[in-house]
Amino acid sequence: MKRLVTHPSIRRRLSSGVLHVGFRGNAAQVVPSSPAATPADLLHQWQARTYSTTRPTKMAETVSITYVEADGTEREVQAELGKNLLDVAHDNNVELEGACGGELACSTCHLVFEQEIYDTLPEKDDDEEDMLDLAFELTETSRLGCQILVTENFDGMKVKIPDDGF
């Protein structure tokens, strides 16, 4: 049986021998080192190991946030650290419009924060201030959800989605 010569980093040690993967033209060829196992057997073993669903995956760290809708309905969601609050709302089917897609070109993702959380947020820039001037029901603790990234100190917070006036 003819073997393809491959770089050692491409070889994989399996229980039935060494799997050699080589390329000839556009076609990959698998050649077992042991005549007892067919190329298909070795490929299936390798795929089962490589694509196993039981492999541990790293779960994203999350915190619990409650969105309070204009009618008072509360929606508790898990928010991934580092995501903005507009994306968190959309990921969890919370009705927060975000007409510009988070590009800081509207005020439809306007949120009202509790004072203790608001005090921990980074300062607003001029562009966010300009967009907030267009927001309905603006308050002293208003911010745009697309500009606020989830941090650990948000765990357990409530944030209000004000009435949009329509």
C-alpha positions in Angstrom: 0.0 0.0 0.0 1.4 3.4 -1.0 1.7 6.0 1.8 1.6 9.7 1.4 4.4 11.6 3.1 3.0 14.3 5.4 4.3 16.7 7.9 4.3 15.3 11.4 1.8 17.9 12.7 -0.8 16.4 10.4 -0.5 12.9 11.7 -2.9 11.7 14.4 -2.3 8.8 16.7 -5.3 6.5 16.8 -5.9 3.2 18.6 -5.5 1.3 15.4 -2.4 3.1 14.0 -1.3 6.4 12.6 -3.6 8.3 10.3 -1.7 10.0 7.5 -3.6 12.8 5.7 -2.1 14.0 2.4 -3.3 16.0 -0.5 -3.0 15.2 -4.2 -4.6 17.9 -6.3 -7.8 18.9 -4.6 -8.5 15.5 -3.0 -7.5 14.5 0.5 -6.3 11.0 0.9 -6.3 9.0 4.2 -3.9 6.1 4.5 -3.7 3.9 7.6 -0.4 2.7 8.8 -2.0 -0.7 9.8 -3.6 -2.8 7.0 -6.1 -4.0 9.6 -8.0 -0.7 9.5 -9.5 0.8 6.4 -9.1 4.5 5.6 -12.8 4.9 6.2 -12.6 3.3 9.7 -9.8 5.7 10.7 -11.5 8.7 9.3 -14.7 7.9 11.2 -12.7 7.4 14.4 -11.0 10.8 13.9 -14.3 12.5 13.1 -16.0 11.0 16.1 -13.2 12.3 18.3 -13.0 15.7 16.6 -16.7 16.5 16.4 -17.9 14.9 19.6 -20.7 16.8 21.2 -19.5 15.8 24.7 -16.4 17.9 24.6 -16.5 20.7 27.2 -17.2 24.1 25.9 -16.5 27.4 27.6 -19.7 29.1 28.7 -19.9 32.8 28.5 -20.1 34.6 31.8 -23.5 36.2 32.4 -25.3 38.3 34.8 -29.0 38.6 35.5 -30.7 41.8 34.3 -34.4 42.8 34.4 -35.9 44.9 31.7 -39.0 46.7 32.9 -41.3 47.5 30.0 -43.4 50.7 29.9 -46.5 48.8 31.1 -44.6 47.5 34.1 -44.0 44.0 32.8 -40.6 42.7 34.0 -38.4 40.4 31.9 -35.4 38.9 33.7 -32.7 37.8 31.2 -29.2 36.5 31.3 -26.8 39.0 29.8 -23.4 38.1 28.5 -20.5 40.2 29.9 -19.2 42.7 27.3 -22.4 42.8 25.1 -24.3 46.0 24.8 -27.8 46.2 26.3 -29.5 46.6 22.9 -28.1 43.3 21.7 -28.9 41.6 25.1 -32.5 42.7 24.7 -32.7 41.4 21.1 -31.1 38.1 22.0 -33.8 37.6 24.7 -36.8 38.8 22.6 -37.2 42.0 24.7 -39.0 44.7 22.8 -36.3 47.4 22.5 -36.3 48.9 19.0 -32.8 49.9 18.0 -33.8 51.3 14.6 -30.3 52.2 13.6 -28.9 48.7 14.5 -26.7 50.2 17.3 -24.9 52.7 15.1 -25.7 55.7 17.4 -27.9 57.3 14.8 -31.3 57.2 16.6 -32.6 57.2 20.2 -35.0 54.2 20.0 -32.9 52.0 22.4 -33.3 54.7 25.1 -33.2 53.1 28.6 -33.6 54.6 32.1 -31.3 53.3 34.8 -31.5 53.3 38.6 -29.3 56.0 40.0 -26.8 53.7 41.7 -26.1 51.9 38.4 -26.2 55.1 36.4 -23.4 56.5 38.6 -21.1 53.6 37.6 -21.6 54.0 33.9 -18.9 55.5 31.7 -19.5 59.2 30.7 -21.7 59.9 27.7 -20.0 61.3 24.6 -21.3 64.2 22.6 -22.9 61.9 19.9 -24.9 60.0 22.5 -25.9 63.3 24.2 -27.2 64.6 20.8 -29.2 61.4 20.2 -30.6 61.4 23.7 -32.0 65.0 23.1 -34.4 63.3 20.6 -35.6 60.6 23.1 -39.1 60.6 24.4 -39.4 60.7 28.3 -35.8 61.7 28.8 -34.6 61.6 32.4 -31.4 62.4 34.3 -30.5 58.7 34.2 -31.3 58.1 30.5 -28.7 56.3 28.3 -28.8 54.5 24.9 -28.7 50.8 25.3 -26.4 50.4 22.3 -23.7 52.4 24.1 -23.8 50.5 27.4 -21.7 47.3 27.8 -22.7 44.7 30.4 -20.4 44.5 33.4 -20.4 42.4 36.5 -21.8 45.2 38.6 -25.1 44.9 36.5 -26.0 41.6 38.2 -29.5 42.0 39.6 -30.1 45.4 38.2 -33.4 46.7 36.7 -33.5 48.9 33.7 -36.6 50.7 32.4 -37.7 50.8 28.8 -39.7 54.1 28.6 -42.8 54.5 26.6 -41.9 55.5 23.0 -44.9 57.9 22.7 -46.7 55.9 20.1 
